[in-house]
């Protein structure tokens, strides 16, 4: 049986996270952005999901006082549909709660219905639209949020 582990992302994970990033997004973040997040952003909290020692997903959040903003979440395409994203997202929600976070928000592509359904499982609701948010195709983003406390 495969062993699934969620742990804090380390600088040494960036190359593996970049594989997930490139496989998941049309405009992936750069290696430098991840290094900056891990080394210079005191508000950033990133986690990786490992399956049998292989990094197959990650999530990032910025936590400022009692607000959390999910920056990104991705699971390798071949591992989607097995509730691993749900497990990773749930872990991060619990982590945020332990830090006293009261509100959680994120942006999601208007066309990404599976992600919206995942976030709805955790109580997130649409709160607005960011017009032309995504630079690759100018797709709108739905802002989703939830009060955690």
DRENTORKOL-3810 file (N, C-alpha, C; in nm, 4 decimals):
REM DRENTORKOL-3810
@n.u->0.0848; n.v->-0.1190; n.w->0.0000; ca.u->0.0000; ca.v->0.0000; ca.w->0.0000; c.u->0.0892; c.v->0.1252; c.w->0.0000
@n.u->0.0540; n.v->0.2198; n.w->-0.0829; ca.u->0.1323; ca.v->0.3427; ca.w->-0.0952; c.u->0.1187; c.v->0.4276; c.w->0.0309
@n.u->0.2295; n.v->0.4863; n.w->0.0724; ca.u->0.2296; ca.v->0.5709; ca.w->0.1907; c.u->0.2195; c.v->0.7168; c.w->0.1479
@n.u->0.1172; n.v->0.7862; n.w->0.1987; ca.u->0.0923; ca.v->0.9257; ca.w->0.1661; c.u->0.1338; c.v->1.0123; c.w->0.2845
@n.u->0.2207; n.v->1.1119; n.w->0.2583; ca.u->0.2719; ca.v->1.1996; ca.w->0.3625; c.u->0.2576; c.v->1.3441; c.w->0.3178
@n.u->0.2116; n.v->1.4302; n.w->0.4084; ca.u->0.2096; ca.v->1.5743; ca.w->0.3845; c.u->0.3075; c.v->1.6357; c.w->0.4823
@n.u->0.3969; n.v->1.7197; n.w->0.4291; ca.u->0.4972; ca.v->1.7838; ca.w->0.5148; c.u->0.5304; c.v->1.9215; c.w->0.4598
@n.u->0.5983; n.v->2.0008; n.w->0.5427; ca.u->0.6416; ca.v->2.1341; ca.w->0.4985; c.u->0.7354; c.v->2.1211; c.w->0.3785
@n.u->0.7179; n.v->2.2101; n.w->0.2815; ca.u->0.8059; ca.v->2.2125; ca.w->0.1652; c.u->0.9414; c.v->2.2677; c.w->0.2078
@n.u->1.0465; n.v->2.2066; n.w->0.1570; ca.u->1.1832; ca.v->2.2518; ca.w->0.1832; c.u->1.2443; c.v->2.3003; c.w->0.0519
@n.u->1.3494; n.v->2.3790; n.w->0.0633; ca.u->1.4180; ca.v->2.4310; ca.w->-0.0556; c.u->1.4612; c.v->2.3157; c.w->-0.1467
@n.u->1.5026; n.v->2.2052; n.w->-0.0880; ca.u->1.5480; ca.v->2.0911; ca.w->-0.1673; c.u->1.4344; c.v->2.0252; c.w->-0.2466
@n.u->1.3094; n.v->2.0622; n.w->-0.2183; ca.u->1.1940; ca.v->2.0069; ca.w->-0.2897; c.u->1.1607; c.v->2.0837; c.w->-0.4173
@n.u->1.2183; n.v->2.2010; n.w->-0.4358; ca.u->1.1735; ca.v->2.2898; ca.w->-0.5429; c.u->1.1790; c.v->2.2239; c.w->-0.6810
@n.u->1.2843; n.v->2.1525; n.w->-0.7144; ca.u->1.2923; ca.v->2.0896; ca.w->-0.8470; c.u->1.1774; c.v->1.9918; c.w->-0.8694
@n.u->1.1425; n.v->1.9154; n.w->-0.7677; ca.u->1.0314; ca.v->1.8200; ca.w->-0.7807; c.u->0.8968; c.v->1.8925; c.w->-0.7869
@n.u->0.8842; n.v->1.9992; n.w->-0.7095; ca.u->0.7621; ca.v->2.0796; ca.w->-0.7131; c.u->0.7465; c.v->2.1434; c.w->-0.8514
@n.u->0.8571; n.v->2.1821; n.w->-0.9122; ca.u->0.8511; ca.v->2.2409; ca.w->-1.0461; c.u->0.7966; c.v->2.1410; c.w->-1.1484
@n.u->0.8219; n.v->2.0123; n.w->-1.1298; ca.u->0.7649; ca.v->1.9107; ca.w->-1.2192; c.u->0.6125; c.v->1.9111; c.w->-1.2078
@n.u->0.5624; n.v->1.9202; n.w->-1.0858; ca.u->0.4181; ca.v->1.9268; ca.w->-1.0633; c.u->0.3632; c.v->2.0562; c.w->-1.1229
@n.u->0.4322; n.v->2.1644; n.w->-1.0990; ca.u->0.3912; ca.v->2.2970; ca.w->-1.1470; c.u->0.3795; c.v->2.2988; c.w->-1.2993
@n.u->0.4830; n.v->2.2512; n.w->-1.3672; ca.u->0.4829; ca.v->2.2533; ca.w->-1.5147; c.u->0.3760; c.v->2.1616; c.w->-1.5734
@n.u->0.3493; n.v->2.0502; n.w->-1.5051; ca.u->0.2481; ca.v->1.9556; ca.w->-1.5538; c.u->0.1063; c.v->2.0063; c.w->-1.5278
@n.u->0.0929; n.v->2.1071; n.w->-1.4405; ca.u->-0.0396; ca.v->2.1500; ca.w->-1.3956; c.u->-0.0870; c.v->2.2830; c.w->-1.4524
@n.u->0.0053; n.v->2.3726; n.w->-1.4870; ca.u->-0.0347; ca.v->2.5088; ca.w->-1.5225; c.u->0.0228; c.v->2.5521; c.w->-1.6570
@n.u->-0.0577; n.v->2.6282; n.w->-1.7323; ca.u->-0.0100; ca.v->2.6789; ca.w->-1.8611; c.u->0.0905; c.v->2.7923; c.w->-1.8427
@n.u->0.0824; n.v->2.8642; n.w->-1.7319; ca.u->0.1814; ca.v->2.9673; ca.w->-1.7001; c.u->0.2389; c.v->2.9358; c.w->-1.5615
@n.u->0.3301; n.v->2.8383; n.w->-1.5564; ca.u->0.3839; ca.v->2.7955; ca.w->-1.4264; c.u->0.4696; c.v->2.9035; c.w->-1.3614
@n.u->0.4732; n.v->2.8968; n.w->-1.2306; ca.u->0.5668; ca.v->2.9802; ca.w->-1.1561; c.u->0.7080; c.v->2.9372; c.w->-1.1928
@n.u->0.8027; n.v->3.0244; n.w->-1.1663; ca.u->0.9430; ca.v->2.9921; ca.w->-1.1907; c.u->1.0064; c.v->2.9354; c.w->-1.0629
@n.u->1.1196; n.v->2.8728; n.w->-1.0802; ca.u->1.1963; ca.v->2.8236; ca.w->-0.9666; c.u->1.2256; c.v->2.9375; c.w->-0.8698
@n.u->1.2624; n.v->3.0534; n.w->-0.9245; ca.u->1.2953; ca.v->3.1690; ca.w->-0.8406; c.u->1.1789; c.v->3.2120; c.w->-0.7521
@n.u->1.0573; n.v->3.2030; n.w->-0.8042; ca.u->0.9411; ca.v->3.2411; ca.w->-0.7230; c.u->0.9292; c.v->3.1480; c.w->-0.6026
@n.u->0.9470; n.v->3.0184; n.w->-0.6255; ca.u->0.9392; ca.v->2.9246; ca.w->-0.5122; c.u->1.0497; c.v->2.9509; c.w->-0.4106
@n.u->1.1717; n.v->2.9754; n.w->-0.4585; ca.u->1.2804; ca.v->3.0074; ca.w->-0.3650; c.u->1.2470; c.v->3.1322; c.w->-0.2841
@n.u->1.1941; n.v->3.2340; n.w->-0.3513; ca.u->1.1584; ca.v->3.3582; ca.w->-0.2830; c.u->1.0497; c.v->3.3323; c.w->-0.1786
@n.u->0.9505; n.v->3.2526; n.w->-0.2143; ca.u->0.8432; ca.v->3.2208; ca.w->-0.1200; c.u->0.8987; c.v->3.1491; c.w->0.0034
@n.u->0.9851; n.v->3.0509; n.w->-0.0194; ca.u->1.0368; ca.v->2.9702; ca.w->0.0911; c.u->1.1388; c.v->3.0448; c.w->0.1768
@n.u->1.2196; n.v->3.1293; n.w->0.1148; ca.u->1.3305; ca.v->3.1923; ca.w->0.1868; c.u->1.3015; c.v->3.3342; c.w->0.2357
@n.u->1.2173; n.v->3.4089; n.w->0.1628; ca.u->1.2031; ca.v->3.5511; ca.w->0.1919; c.u->1.0652; c.v->3.5952; c.w->0.2388
@n.u->0.9631; n.v->3.5136; n.w->0.2174; ca.u->0.8265; ca.v->3.5553; ca.w->0.2512; c.u->0.7863; c.v->3.4951; c.w->0.3856
@n.u->0.7855; n.v->3.5790; n.w->0.4880; ca.u->0.7537; ca.v->3.5291; ca.w->0.6220; c.u->0.6064; c.v->3.4900; c.w->0.6375
@n.u->0.5233; n.v->3.5280; n.w->0.5415; ca.u->0.3812; ca.v->3.4937; ca.w->0.5461; c.u->0.3498; c.v->3.3638; c.w->0.4723
@n.u->0.4473; n.v->3.3117; n.w->0.3981; ca.u->0.4251; ca.v->3.1948; ca.w->0.3132; c.u->0.4401; c.v->3.0640; c.w->0.3903
@n.u->0.3482; n.v->2.9728; n.w->0.3641; ca.u->0.3491; ca.v->2.8391; ca.w->0.4231; c.u->0.3188; c.v->2.7415; c.w->0.3097
@n.u->0.4151; n.v->2.6556; n.w->0.2790; ca.u->0.4003; ca.v->2.5613; ca.w->0.1678; c.u->0.4175; c.v->2.4182; c.w->0.2169
@n.u->0.3382; n.v->2.3294; n.w->0.1582; ca.u->0.3418; ca.v->2.1878; ca.w->0.1939; c.u->0.3481; c.v->2.1033; c.w->0.0673
@n.u->0.4130; n.v->1.9892; n.w->0.0786; ca.u->0.4168; ca.v->1.8938; ca.w->-0.0321; c.u->0.3415; c.v->1.7676; c.w->0.0090
@n.u->0.2894; n.v->1.7006; n.w->-0.0917; ca.u->0.2241; ca.v->1.5713; ca.w->-0.0748; c.u->0.3126; c.v->1.4681; c.w->-0.1421
@n.u->0.3579; n.v->1.3711; n.w->-0.0626; ca.u->0.4440; ca.v->1.2648; ca.w->-0.1140; c.u->0.3677; c.v->1.1338; c.w->-0.1132
@n.u->0.3863; n.v->1.0577; n.w->-0.2188; ca.u->0.3336; ca.v->0.9233; ca.w->-0.2271; c.u->0.4535; c.v->0.8334; c.w->-0.2512
@n.u->0.4816; n.v->0.7468; n.w->-0.1557; ca.u->0.6011; ca.v->0.6612; ca.w->-0.1646; c.u->0.7265; c.v->0.7412; c.w->-0.1991
@n.u->0.7499; n.v->0.8481; n.w->-0.1246; ca.u->0.8704; ca.v->0.9328; ca.w->-0.1373; c.u->0.8697; c.v->1.0242; c.w->-0.2607
@n.u->0.7711; n.v->1.0114; n.w->-0.3492; ca.u->0.7649; ca.v->1.0951; ca.w->-0.4696; c.u->0.6704; c.v->1.2124; c.w->-0.4437
@n.u->0.7173; n.v->1.3344; n.w->-0.4701; ca.u->0.6322; ca.v->1.4518; ca.w->-0.4552; c.u->0.5354; c.v->1.4549; c.w->-0.5736
@n.u->0.4057; n.v->1.4458; n.w->-0.5405; ca.u->0.3048; ca.v->1.4451; ca.w->-0.6466; c.u->0.2079; c.v->1.5621; c.w->-0.6338
@n.u->0.2282; n.v->1.6460; n.w->-0.5328; ca.u->0.1415; ca.v->1.7612; ca.w->-0.5173; c.u->0.1993; c.v->1.8597; c.w->-0.4180
@n.u->0.1427; n.v->1.9796; n.w->-0.4201; ca.u->0.1851; ca.v->2.0816; ca.w->-0.3238; c.u->0.0733; c.v->2.1836; c.w->-0.3094
@n.u->0.0824; n.v->2.2606; n.w->-0.2026; ca.u->-0.0108; ca.v->2.3704; ca.w->-0.1782; c.u->0.0664; c.v->2.4829; c.w->-0.1104
@n.u->0.0258; n.v->2.6053; n.w->-0.1405; ca.u->0.0856; ca.v->2.7218; ca.w->-0.0765; c.u->-0.0216; c.v->2.8133; c.w->-0.0222
@n.u->0.0094; n.v->2.8781; n.w->0.0869; ca.u->-0.0821; ca.v->2.9766; ca.w->0.1446; c.u->-0.0028; c.v->3.0892; c.w->0.2076
@n.u->-0.0606; n.v->3.2064; n.w->0.2041; ca.u->-0.0061; ca.v->3.3203; ca.w->0.2762; c.u->-0.0977; c.v->3.3437; c.w->0.3949
@n.u->-0.0387; n.v->3.3543; n.w->0.5115; ca.u->-0.1162; ca.v->3.3807; ca.w->0.6315; c.u->-0.0687; c.v->3.5126; c.w->0.6913
@n.u->-0.1621; n.v->3.6076; n.w->0.6983; ca.u->-0.1349; ca.v->3.7394; ca.w->0.7542; c.u->-0.2390; c.v->3.7636; c.w->0.8632
@n.u->-0.1914; n.v->3.7701; n.w->0.9853; ca.u->-0.2738; ca.v->3.7851; ca.w->1.1059; c.u->-0.3775; c.v->3.6729; c.w->1.1082
@n.u->-0.5045; n.v->3.7014; n.w->1.0777; ca.u->-0.6047; ca.v->3.5951; ca.w->1.0831; c.u->-0.6697; c.v->3.5677; c.w->0.9474
@n.u->-0.6000; n.v->3.6061; n.w->0.8406; ca.u->-0.6461; ca.v->3.5796; ca.w->0.7038; c.u->-0.5486; c.v->3.4865; c.w->0.6332
@n.u->-0.6038; n.v->3.3895; n.w->0.5619; ca.u->-0.5214; ca.v->3.2995; ca.w->0.4802; c.u->-0.5672; c.v->3.3101; c.w->0.3353
@n.u->-0.4706; n.v->3.3148; n.w->0.2467; ca.u->-0.4964; ca.v->3.3189; ca.w->0.1020; c.u->-0.4219; c.v->3.2012; c.w->0.0411
@n.u->-0.4958; n.v->3.1094; n.w->-0.0210; ca.u->-0.4309; ca.v->2.9990; ca.w->-0.0913; c.u->-0.3679; c.v->3.0566; c.w->-0.2178
@n.u->-0.2389; n.v->3.0376; n.w->-0.2338; ca.u->-0.1702; ca.v->3.0903; ca.w->-0.3518; c.u->-0.1778; c.v->2.9922; c.w->-0.4680
@n.u->-0.1644; n.v->2.8651; n.w->-0.4379; ca.u->-0.1701; ca.v->2.7633; ca.w->-0.5425; c.u->-0.1818; c.v->2.6245; c.w->-0.4798
@n.u->-0.2398; n.v->2.5352; n.w->-0.5593; ca.u->-0.2499; ca.v->2.3954; ca.w->-0.5215; c.u->-0.2445; c.v->2.3161; c.w->-0.6509
@n.u->-0.1688; n.v->2.2075; n.w->-0.6490; ca.u->-0.1585; ca.v->2.1255; ca.w->-0.7703; c.u->-0.1278; c.v->1.9811; c.w->-0.7331
@n.u->-0.1861; n.v->1.8919; n.w->-0.8100; ca.u->-0.1598; ca.v->1.7484; ca.w->-0.8010; c.u->-0.1187; c.v->1.7026; c.w->-0.9402
@n.u->-0.0169; n.v->1.6190; n.w->-0.9495; ca.u->0.0258; ca.v->1.5663; ca.w->-1.0796; c.u->-0.0955; c.v->1.5076; c.w->-1.1526
@n.u->-0.1081; n.v->1.5346; n.w->-1.2820; ca.u->-0.2261; ca.v->1.4883; ca.w->-1.3570; c.u->-0.2565; c.v->1.3396; c.w->-1.3393
@n.u->-0.1585; n.v->1.2547; n.w->-1.3384; ca.u->-0.1821; ca.v->1.1112; ca.w->-1.3279; c.u->-0.2356; c.v->1.0661; c.w->-1.1929
@n.u->-0.2339; n.v->1.1552; n.w->-1.0940; ca.u->-0.2790; ca.v->1.1201; ca.w->-0.9595; c.u->-0.4084; c.v->1.1912; c.w->-0.9206
@n.u->-0.4662; n.v->1.2657; n.w->-1.0136; ca.u->-0.5903; ca.v->1.3376; ca.w->-0.9845; c.u->-0.7074; c.v->1.2396; c.w->-0.9805
@n.u->-0.8129; n.v->1.2816; n.w->-0.9126; ca.u->-0.9332; ca.v->1.1998; ca.w->-0.9062; c.u->-0.9318; c.v->1.0963; c.w->-0.7948
@n.u->-0.8333; n.v->1.1059; n.w->-0.7044; ca.u->-0.8228; ca.v->1.0099; ca.w->-0.5936; c.u->-0.8328; c.v->1.0788; c.w->-0.4575
@n.u->-0.8881; n.v->1.2002; n.w->-0.4573; ca.u->-0.9103; ca.v->1.2782; ca.w->-0.3348; c.u->-0.7808; c.v->1.3233; c.w->-0.2669
@n.u->-0.6700; n.v->1.3224; n.w->-0.3408; ca.u->-0.5432; ca.v->1.3687; ca.w->-0.2834; c.u->-0.5424; c.v->1.5203; c.w->-0.2671
@n.u->-0.6022; n.v->1.5918; n.w->-0.3629; ca.u->-0.6141; ca.v->1.7370; ca.w->-0.3508; c.u->-0.7007; c.v->1.7739; c.w->-0.2313
@n.u->-0.8060; n.v->1.6970; n.w->-0.2096; ca.u->-0.8937; ca.v->1.7193; ca.w->-0.0944; c.u->-0.8169; c.v->1.6975; c.w->0.0361
@n.u->-0.7369; n.v->1.5944; n.w->0.0391; ca.u->-0.6565; ca.v->1.5647; ca.w->0.1580; c.u->-0.5571; c.v->1.6793; c.w->0.1853
@n.u->-0.4915; n.v->1.7263; n.w->0.0810; ca.u->-0.3929; ca.v->1.8346; ca.w->0.0926; c.u->-0.4602; c.v->1.9652; c.w->0.1345
@n.u->-0.5731; n.v->1.9956; n.w->0.0734; ca.u->-0.6454; ca.v->2.1174; ca.w->0.1072; c.u->-0.6938; c.v->2.1115; c.w->0.2522
@n.u->-0.7498; n.v->1.9974; n.w->0.2924; ca.u->-0.7977; ca.v->1.9808; ca.w->0.4293; c.u->-0.6863; c.v->1.9967; c.w->0.5314
@n.u->-0.5703; n.v->1.9435; n.w->0.4993; ca.u->-0.4538; ca.v->1.9563; ca.w->0.5874; c.u->-0.4208; c.v->2.1044; c.w->0.6081
@n.u->-0.4230; n.v->2.1793; n.w->0.4997; ca.u->-0.3879; ca.v->2.3208; ca.w->0.5060; c.u->-0.4920; c.v->2.4005; c.w->0.5833
@n.u->-0.6190; n.v->2.3665; n.w->0.5671; ca.u->-0.7248; ca.v->2.4326; ca.w->0.6444; c.u->-0.7019; c.v->2.4079; c.w->0.7934
@n.u->-0.6716; n.v->2.2847; n.w->0.8311; ca.u->-0.6462; ca.v->2.2526; ca.w->0.9730; c.u->-0.5239; c.v->2.3278; c.w->1.0254
@n.u->-0.4196; n.v->2.3354; n.w->0.9429; ca.u->-0.2989; ca.v->2.4087; ca.w->0.9793; c.u->-0.3329; c.v->2.5564; c.w->1.0051
@n.u->-0.4116; n.v->2.6143; n.w->0.9148; ca.u->-0.4500; ca.v->2.7550; ca.w->0.9281; c.u->-0.5325; c.v->2.7766; c.w->1.0551
@n.u->-0.6224; n.v->2.6853; n.w->1.0825; ca.u->-0.7035; ca.v->2.6960; ca.w->1.2044; c.u->-0.6157; c.v->2.6945; c.w->1.3297
@n.u->-0.5136; n.v->2.6096; n.w->1.3284; ca.u->-0.4226; ca.v->2.6020; ca.w->1.4437; c.u->-0.3478; c.v->2.7336; c.w->1.4654
@n.u->-0.3299; n.v->2.8095; n.w->1.3580; ca.u->-0.2615; ca.v->2.9390; ca.w->1.3673; c.u->-0.3600; c.v->3.0535; c.w->1.3954
@n.u->-0.4855; n.v->3.0213; n.w->1.4155; ca.u->-0.5838; ca.v->3.1234; ca.w->1.4501; c.u->-0.6472; c.v->3.1942; c.w->1.3319
@n.u->-0.6355; n.v->3.1381; n.w->1.2136; ca.u->-0.6934; ca.v->3.2003; ca.w->1.0944; c.u->-0.8454; c.v->3.1996; c.w->1.1050
@n.u->-0.9062; n.v->3.3124; n.w->1.0692; ca.u->-1.0520; ca.v->3.3250; ca.w->1.0743; c.u->-1.1154; c.v->3.3209; c.w->0.9363
@n.u->-1.0431; n.v->3.3644; n.w->0.8327; ca.u->-1.0964; ca.v->3.3681; ca.w->0.6969; c.u->-0.9963; c.v->3.3071; c.w->0.6003
@n.u->-1.0482; n.v->3.2329; n.w->0.5029; ca.u->-0.9656; ca.v->3.1693; ca.w->0.4009; c.u->-1.0231; c.v->3.2072; c.w->0.2652
@n.u->-0.9363; n.v->3.2448; n.w->0.1731; ca.u->-0.9837; ca.v->3.2802; ca.w->0.0394; c.u->-0.8862; c.v->3.2292; c.w->-0.0654
@n.u->-0.9341; n.v->3.2309; n.w->-0.1893; ca.u->-0.8524; ca.v->3.1899; ca.w->-0.3033; c.u->-0.9196; c.v->3.2365; c.w->-0.4313
@n.u->-0.8453; n.v->3.2308; n.w->-0.5402; ca.u->-0.9005; ca.v->3.2542; ca.w->-0.6727; c.u->-0.8962; c.v->3.1228; c.w->-0.7487
@n.u->-0.9987; n.v->3.0986; n.w->-0.8295; ca.u->-1.0054; ca.v->2.9768; ca.w->-0.9091; c.u->-1.0590; c.v->3.0134; c.w->-1.0477
@n.u->-1.0053; n.v->2.9455; n.w->-1.1481; ca.u->-1.0543; ca.v->2.9705; ca.w->-1.2840; c.u->-1.2047; c.v->2.9437; c.w->-1.2915
@n.u->-1.2737; n.v->3.0294; n.w->-1.3647; ca.u->-1.4169; ca.v->3.0132; ca.w->-1.3822; c.u->-1.4491; c.v->2.8774; c.w->-1.4463
@n.u->-1.3580; n.v->2.8273; n.w->-1.5301; ca.u->-1.3816; ca.v->2.7006; ca.w->-1.6004; c.u->-1.3418; c.v->2.5778; c.w->-1.5180
@n.u->-1.2764; n.v->2.5970; n.w->-1.4043; ca.u->-1.2259; ca.v->2.4833; ca.w->-1.3264; c.u->-1.3323; c.v->2.4346; c.w->-1.2266
@n.u->-1.4305; n.v->2.3668; n.w->-1.2811; ca.u->-1.5431; ca.v->2.3191; ca.w->-1.2001; c.u->-1.4983; c.v->2.2155; c.w->-1.0958
@n.u->-1.4095; n.v->2.1193; n.w->-1.1299; ca.u->-1.3663; ca.v->2.0239; ca.w->-1.0258; c.u->-1.3034; c.v->2.0930; c.w->-0.9042
@n.u->-1.2214; n.v->2.1949; n.w->-0.9277; ca.u->-1.1600; ca.v->2.2668; ca.w->-0.8152; c.u->-1.2665; c.v->2.3410; c.w->-0.7349
@n.u->-1.3612; n.v->2.4039; n.w->-0.8036; ca.u->-1.4673; ca.v->2.4755; ca.w->-0.7323; c.u->-1.5472; c.v->2.3798; c.w->-0.6435
@n.u->-1.5749; n.v->2.2605; n.w->-0.6941; ca.u->-1.6479; ca.v->2.1606; ca.w->-0.6141; c.u->-1.5679; c.v->2.1195; c.w->-0.4910
@n.u->-1.4362; n.v->2.1041; n.w->-0.5091; ca.u->-1.3502; ca.v->2.0706; ca.w->-0.3956; c.u->-1.3599; c.v->2.1795; c.w->-0.2886
@n.u->-1.3452; n.v->2.3044; n.w->-0.3299; ca.u->-1.3462; ca.v->2.4142; ca.w->-0.2333; c.u->-1.4820; c.v->2.4264; c.w->-0.1649
@n.u->-1.5897; n.v->2.3970; n.w->-0.2382; ca.u->-1.7237; ca.v->2.4023; ca.w->-0.1790; c.u->-1.7393; c.v->2.2982; c.w->-0.0680
@n.u->-1.6696; n.v->2.1857; n.w->-0.0802; ca.u->-1.6745; ca.v->2.0831; ca.w->0.0256; c.u->-1.6239; c.v->2.1386; c.w->0.1583
@n.u->-1.5377; n.v->2.2390; n.w->0.1511; ca.u->-1.4810; ca.v->2.2997; ca.w->0.2717; c.u->-1.5538; c.v->2.4288; c.w->0.3097
@n.u->-1.6685; n.v->2.4519; n.w->0.2468; ca.u->-1.7515; ca.v->2.5662; ca.w->0.2827; c.u->-1.7221; c.v->2.6950; c.w->0.2090
@n.u->-1.6263; n.v->2.6936; n.w->0.1162; ca.u->-1.5974; ca.v->2.8159; ca.w->0.0421; c.u->-1.7128; c.v->2.8468; c.w->-0.0526
@n.u->-1.7446; n.v->2.9756; n.w->-0.0629; ca.u->-1.8517; ca.v->3.0208; ca.w->-0.1510; c.u->-1.7973; c.v->3.1322; c.w->-0.2404
@n.u->-1.8569; n.v->3.1482; n.w->-0.3596; ca.u->-1.8140; ca.v->3.2574; ca.w->-0.4473; c.u->-1.8400; c.v->3.3920; c.w->-0.3808
@n.u->-1.7428; n.v->3.4807; n.w->-0.3909; ca.u->-1.7570; ca.v->3.6126; ca.w->-0.3305; c.u->-1.7363; c.v->3.7257; c.w->-0.4286
@n.u->-1.7006; n.v->3.6925; n.w->-0.5516; ca.u->-1.6782; ca.v->3.7957; ca.w->-0.6523; c.u->-1.6014; c.v->3.7405; c.w->-0.7703
@n.u->-1.5797; n.v->3.8263; n.w->-0.8676; ca.u->-1.5083; ca.v->3.7900; ca.w->-0.9908; c.u->-1.3896; c.v->3.8839; c.w->-1.0080
@n.u->-1.2760; n.v->3.8298; n.w->-1.0459; ca.u->-1.1617; ca.v->3.9119; ca.w->-1.0878; c.u->-1.1544; c.v->3.8975; c.w->-1.2395
@n.u->-1.1909; n.v->4.0043; n.w->-1.3079; ca.u->-1.1956; ca.v->4.0028; ca.w->-1.4534; c.u->-1.0557; c.v->3.9856; c.w->-1.5125
@n.u->-1.0457; n.v->3.9011; n.w->-1.6146; ca.u->-0.9199; ca.v->3.8819; ca.w->-1.6903; c.u->-0.8022; c.v->3.8491; c.w->-1.5998
@n.u->-0.8247; n.v->3.7744; n.w->-1.4954; ca.u->-0.7231; ca.v->3.7488; ca.w->-1.3926; c.u->-0.6063; c.v->3.6655; c.w->-1.4443
@n.u->-0.6359; n.v->3.5668; n.w->-1.5280; ca.u->-0.5312; ca.v->3.4751; ca.w->-1.5744; c.u->-0.4668; c.v->3.5281; c.w->-1.7019
@n.u->-0.3350; n.v->3.5419; n.w->-1.6971; ca.u->-0.2636; ca.v->3.6070; ca.w->-1.8066; c.u->-0.2526; c.v->3.5214; c.w->-1.9323
@n.u->-0.2659; n.v->3.3889; n.w->-1.9186; ca.u->-0.2486; ca.v->3.3046; ca.w->-2.0370; c.u->-0.3657; c.v->3.3167; c.w->-2.1343
@n.u->-0.4882; n.v->3.3371; n.w->-2.0826; ca.u->-0.6033; ca.v->3.3456; ca.w->-2.1724; c.u->-0.7066; c.v->3.4498; c.w->-2.1283
@n.u->-0.6692; n.v->3.5328; n.w->-2.0312; ca.u->-0.7555; ca.v->3.6389; ca.w->-1.9788; c.u->-0.8862; c.v->3.5861; c.w->-1.9184
@n.u->-0.8834; n.v->3.4610; n.w->-1.8747; ca.u->-1.0023; ca.v->3.4038; ca.w->-1.8099; c.u->-1.0268; c.v->3.4735; c.w->-1.6762
@n.u->-1.1538; n.v->3.4885; n.w->-1.6431; ca.u->-1.1900; ca.v->3.5463; ca.w->-1.5141; c.u->-1.1627; c.v->3.4460; c.w->-1.4023
@n.u->-1.1359; n.v->3.4987; n.w->-1.2841; ca.u->-1.1215; ca.v->3.4163; ca.w->-1.1645; c.u->-1.2418; c.v->3.4395; c.w->-1.0754
@n.u->-1.2897; n.v->3.3337; n.w->-1.0144; ca.u->-1.3915; ca.v->3.3453; ca.w->-0.9106; c.u->-1.3166; c.v->3.3528; c.w->-0.7781
@n.u->-1.3458; n.v->3.4542; n.w->-0.6997; ca.u->-1.2905; ca.v->3.4637; ca.w->-0.5650; c.u->-1.3838; c.v->3.3830; c.w->-0.4747
@n.u->-1.3259; n.v->3.2873; n.w->-0.4042; ca.u->-1.4047; ca.v->3.2058; ca.w->-0.3118; c.u->-1.3479; c.v->3.2251; c.w->-0.1725
@n.u->-1.4344; n.v->3.2216; n.w->-0.0714; ca.u->-1.3894; ca.v->3.2439; ca.w->0.0653; c.u->-1.4795; c.v->3.1714; c.w->0.1631
@n.u->-1.4281; n.v->3.1589; n.w->0.2847; ca.u->-1.5053; ca.v->3.0988; ca.w->0.3937; c.u->-1.4583; c.v->3.1593; c.w->0.5260
@n.u->-1.5537; n.v->3.1775; n.w->0.6165; ca.u->-1.5181; ca.v->3.2110; ca.w->0.7548; c.u->-1.4924; c.v->3.0810; c.w->0.8264
@n.u->-1.3741; n.v->3.0644; n.w->0.8821; ca.u->-1.3386; ca.v->2.9400; ca.w->0.9502; c.u->-1.3807; c.v->2.9397; c.w->1.0957
@n.u->-1.3932; n.v->3.0567; n.w->1.1557; ca.u->-1.4309; ca.v->3.0661; ca.w->1.2984; c.u->-1.5498; c.v->3.1570; c.w->1.3144
END
